[in-house]
């Protein structure tokens, strides 16, 4: 038995499939776009709050500026809402509520992210400090 025919059979198909580098198909980067209407809505946690909340900046260059939040929810000592303009993370704020049953308090801007309708904001509430 000769090894020549075996070597010949195994190398011919390999050589026949070889193409120049320009024509080889290389894997390309892929971006997955998620259709929000097709994704299931997450269950909202916490208590919804009627009206809006006003955040007044208490320090830095933004001292005295007021940002309005709407679409409010309070959960685990955090206020969640939407702002029309960006709010700087780490800012200390005093919070006034349109809902008269709530007491003014202080908080720290813990999270902001841009969304299509504005900025989603999360404030860590400090109910021990009165505004």
Order of alpha helices (4+ residues) and beta strands (2+ residues): alpha-beta-beta-beta-beta-beta-beta-beta
